[in-house]
């Protein structure tokens, strides 16, 4: 695995680096993050190490993140070299119900704001940030297609939506000749593997590359928490926000602590940091096109960017797989080799069953079988 490799994003022709730079930390408007000089240093470090995908959002640090990303790109004349991804959905004006959500009115308002803050004529990737539980997939995809046809957006994607919604959106695009979705931006880490049930197969089958965010489990897998040194969770951000309403920070549990313990052991065996092993594991999963990494210090980013400079041995990867295996839930308990054998009898269809393989076996069967 190589951090300077570039994968096409889904079925699109957009080539993106295996590690993307998450810029939610650019700015201190939220009471944490980085000042401008540090943000510029992080940006330059990422670019100089071969990265080309910059991820931001319209409301990250109240718009400061987009402003700085645009300024840094212009300063080094990198607009044609880099791919800028930004997102919309959240409301910056609670008094105005149409300044948030996924309706056409807000999308067209939001895209103009992002273009202005980034000081660019177009966005390489425009992503719906979160499902608003209201707007139809038809309206979103029609608006996305208009933006692509206008030249203001090159590619589109979805983040934090139900799998059925993403599937419907992609199907609508295919059937109506609209611009198809290129990406699914979703949380994925050793302690959060829920997307494996639906989203990974969906993205693989329907041409949407997964952009994995929070590969370090909101910091739990970063190396700050080492079971060999303490059984306490410490006083970091995860501990202080443990009782917050944001589920993204509710990571402290005995199950997750067990995963951290195995991660620490594997990291010691390969003589790499825990953060590097955690990111390497995510990048090596099926369907993952790129992994978002962020930092508040150059030392953190340097460490993260070295995550793909080594191969994680299959045996150690298997240990991490086993330690982090999610509990099987219905109906996925039916999609196992044992349950498949109950359907196909004594005619196995291989380790990776597919309808195509099964059909070949049926076609080859003697008449009357």
TORKOL-909905 format. One record per residue (C-alpha): x, y, z; residue in one letter; residue number from 1. Coordinates in steps of 0.5 Angstrom, whole numbers. Each point is the difference from the previous one (the first is absolute). Example, Ala and Ser with C-alpha at 12.3 -4.5 7.8 and 13.67 -1.06 7.14 Angstrom:
25:-9:16:a:1
2:7:-2:s:2
# end
This chain:
0:0:0:x:1
3:7:-2:x:2
-3:7:2:x:3
2:3:-6:x:4
-4:-5:-4:x:5
-6:3:-3:x:6
-7:-4:-1:x:7
-6:2:-4:x:8
-6:3:4:x:9
-5:-6:-1:x:10
-2:0:-8:x:11
3:7:-1:x:12
6:2:-3:x:13
2:4:6:x:14
7:-2:2:x:15
1:1:8:x:16
5:-2:5:x:17
-1:-5:4:x:18
0:5:6:x:19
-4:6:0:x:20
1:6:4:x:21
-5:1:5:x:22
-1:8:2:x:23
-5:0:5:x:24
6:2:5:x:25
1:7:-4:x:26
-2:5:4:x:27
-1:1:7:x:28
-7:3:0:x:29
-3:-6:3:x:30
5:1:6:x:31
5:-6:-2:x:32
4:-1:-7:x:33
6:4:-3:x:34
2:7:-1:x:35
1:2:-7:x:36
8:-1:0:x:37
-1:-7:2:x:38
-6:-1:-4:x:39
5:2:-6:x:40
6:-4:2:x:41
-5:-6:0:x:42
-2:1:-7:x:43
7:1:-2:x:44
2:-7:3:x:45
-6:-3:-3:x:46
1:2:-7:x:47
8:-1:0:x:48
-1:-7:2:x:49
-4:-1:-6:x:50
-8:1:2:x:51
-5:3:-4:x:52
-7:-1:3:x:53
-2:6:5:x:54
-6:-1:4:x:55
-4:6:3:x:56
-7:2:1:x:57
-4:6:0:x:58
-1:1:7:x:59
7:-3:3:x:60
2:5:5:x:61
-5:5:-3:x:62
2:0:-7:x:63
8:2:2:x:64
2:-7:-2:x:65
-3:1:-7:x:66
3:7:0:x:67
7:-3:2:x:68
0:-6:-5:x:69
-1:5:-6:x:70
5:5:2:x:71
5:-6:1:x:72
-1:-3:-7:x:73
0:7:-3:x:74
7:2:3:x:75
3:-6:-3:x:76
-4:0:-6:x:77
-2:-7:1:x:78
-7:0:-3:x:79
1:-4:-6:x:80
4:-5:5:x:81
-5:-1:6:x:82
-7:-3:0:x:83
-4:5:5:x:84
-6:-4:3:x:85
-5:4:5:x:86
-7:-1:3:x:87
-7:3:1:x:88
-6:-2:4:x:89
1:4:7:x:90
-3:6:2:x:91
4:6:2:x:92
-7:5:1:x:93
-5:-4:4:x:94
-5:6:-1:x:95
0:-2:-8:x:96
-3:-8:-1:x:97
3:1:-7:x:98
7:1:2:x:99
1:-7:1:x:100
-2:-7:-2:x:101
1:-3:-7:x:102
-6:3:-4:x:103
2:4:-6:x:104
-1:7:3:x:105
6:-2:5:x:106
4:-4:-5:x:107
1:6:-5:x:108
0:5:6:x:109
6:-4:3:x:110
4:-2:-6:x:111
1:8:-1:x:112
2:1:7:x:113
5:-5:-1:x:114
3:2:-7:x:115
0:7:3:x:116
4:-2:7:x:117
5:-5:-4:x:118
1:6:-6:x:119
-1:-5:-5:x:120
-4:-1:-6:x:121
-2:-8:1:x:122
0:-5:5:x:123
3:-7:-1:x:124
-5:-4:4:x:125
-6:3:3:x:126
-3:-4:6:x:127
-6:0:4:x:128
2:0:7:x:129
-6:-4:3:x:130
-7:-2:-1:x:131
-5:5:2:x:132
-6:-6:0:x:133
-4:5:-5:x:134
3:1:-6:x:135
-1:-5:-6:x:136
5:-3:-3:x:137
-3:2:-7:x:138
1:7:2:x:139
7:-1:2:x:140
2:-3:-6:x:141
-3:4:-5:x:142
3:6:4:x:143
7:-3:0:x:144
-1:-2:-7:x:145
-1:8:-2:x:146
6:2:4:x:147
5:-5:-4:x:148
-3:2:-7:x:149
1:8:3:x:150
7:-2:1:x:151
0:2:7:x:152
1:-7:2:x:153
4:-5:-3:x:154
-3:-6:5:x:155
-5:-2:5:x:156
0:-4:6:x:157
-4:-2:7:x:158
2:0:7:x:159
-4:-2:6:x:160
-6:-3:-4:x:161
-4:-7:1:x:162
2:-5:-5:x:163
-7:0:-3:x:164
1:7:-2:x:165
6:0:-3:x:166
-2:-6:-4:x:167
-6:3:-2:x:168
4:7:-2:x:169
5:-4:-4:x:170
-6:-4:-4:x:171
-3:6:-1:x:172
6:3:-4:x:173
1:-7:-4:x:174
-7:0:-2:x:175
-1:7:-2:x:176
7:2:-3:x:177
2:4:6:x:178
7:1:3:x:179
1:-6:4:x:180
3:1:7:x:181
8:-2:0:x:182
0:0:8:x:183
-2:-2:7:x:184
3:3:6:x:185
-1:-4:6:x:186
3:-1:7:x:187
4:-6:0:x:188
5:-3:5:x:189
2:-6:4:x:190
-5:2:5:x:191
-6:2:-5:x:192
-1:-5:-6:x:193
-7:1:-1:x:194
1:2:-7:x:195
2:-7:-2:x:196
-7:-3:0:x:197
-3:5:-5:x:198
4:5:-2:x:199
7:-3:-2:x:200
-4:-5:-5:x:201
-4:6:-3:x:202
6:4:-1:x:203
3:-6:-4:x:204
-6:-2:-4:x:205
-2:7:-2:x:206
6:3:-1:x:207
1:5:6:x:208
7:0:4:x:209
0:0:7:x:210
3:6:3:x:211
1:-2:7:x:212
0:5:6:x:213
2:0:7:x:214
5:-6:-1:x:215
3:1:7:x:216
-7:-1:3:x:217
0:8:3:x:218
7:-1:3:x:219
-1:-7:3:x:220
4:-4:-4:x:221
5:6:-1:x:222
5:-3:5:x:223
-2:5:6:x:224
-4:-6:3:x:225
5:-6:2:x:226
-3:-6:4:x:227
7:-2:1:x:228
2:7:4:x:229
-7:1:3:x:230
-7:-3:1:x:231
-3:7:0:x:232
-3:4:-6:x:233
4:6:2:x:234
-2:8:0:x:235
0:1:-7:x:236
-6:2:-5:x:237
-3:-7:0:x:238
-1:0:7:x:239
-2:8:1:x:240
-5:-1:-5:x:241
-2:-7:2:x:242
-7:2:2:x:243
-1:5:-6:x:244
-6:-1:-5:x:245
5:-1:-5:x:246
0:-8:-1:x:247
7:1:-4:x:248
3:1:7:x:249
-3:-6:3:x:250
5:-4:-1:x:251
2:-2:7:x:252
-2:-7:2:x:253
3:-7:2:x:254
-1:-3:-7:x:255
4:6:-3:x:256
6:0:5:x:257
1:-8:-2:x:258
1:2:-7:x:259
5:6:2:x:260
4:-6:4:x:261
0:-4:-6:x:262
2:6:-5:x:263
6:2:5:x:264
2:-7:0:x:265
0:-1:-7:x:266
4:7:-1:x:267
5:-2:5:x:268
1:-6:-5:x:269
1:4:-6:x:270
4:5:3:x:271
-5:6:-2:x:272
-5:5:4:x:273
-7:-2:2:x:274
-2:5:-5:x:275
3:-2:-6:x:276
-2:-7:1:x:277
-7:2:1:x:278
0:4:-6:x:279
3:-5:-4:x:280
-5:-5:2:x:281
-6:4:-3:x:282
4:2:-6:x:283
1:-8:-2:x:284
-8:-1:1:x:285
-4:-2:-6:x:286
-3:6:-4:x:287
4:6:4:x:288
3:5:-5:x:289
3:5:5:x:290
0:1:7:x:291
0:7:3:x:292
5:2:5:x:293
0:6:4:x:294
5:3:5:x:295
1:6:5:x:296
8:-1:0:x:297
5:-1:-6:x:298
2:-6:4:x:299
-6:-3:0:x:300
-1:0:-7:x:301
7:-2:-2:x:302
-2:-6:4:x:303
-7:-1:-3:x:304
3:1:-7:x:305
5:-6:1:x:306
-6:-5:1:x:307
1:-3:-7:x:308
7:0:0:x:309
0:-8:2:x:310
-4:-6:-1:x:311
-4:-3:6:x:312
1:-7:0:x:313
-6:-4:-1:x:314
1:-4:6:x:315
0:6:4:x:316
-6:3:-4:x:317
-4:-6:1:x:318
1:1:8:x:319
-2:7:-1:x:320
-6:-2:-4:x:321
-2:-5:6:x:322
1:5:5:x:323
-5:5:-3:x:324
-5:-5:-3:x:325
-7:3:1:x:326
-5:-4:3:x:327
-4:-3:-6:x:328
-8:3:0:x:329
-6:-2:-4:x:330
0:-1:-6:x:331
7:-1:-1:x:332
1:-6:4:x:333
-3:-3:-6:x:334
5:2:-5:x:335
6:-5:3:x:336
3:-6:-4:x:337
-4:-5:5:x:338
-7:3:-2:x:339
2:0:-7:x:340
2:-7:0:x:341
-7:-1:3:x:342
-3:3:-7:x:343
5:-3:-5:x:344
1:-7:3:x:345
6:-4:-1:x:346
2:5:-6:x:347
5:6:3:x:348
0:6:-4:x:349
7:2:3:x:350
2:5:6:x:351
-3:6:-3:x:352
-7:-2:-3:x:353
-3:4:-5:x:354
-7:-1:-4:x:355
5:0:-6:x:356
4:-6:3:x:357
-7:-4:2:x:358
-3:1:-7:x:359
6:-3:-3:x:360
-1:-6:4:x:361
-7:-1:-1:x:362
1:1:-8:x:363
5:-6:1:x:364
-4:-4:4:x:365
-3:-7:-4:x:366
-7:1:-2:x:367
-5:-1:5:x:368
4:2:6:x:369
# end
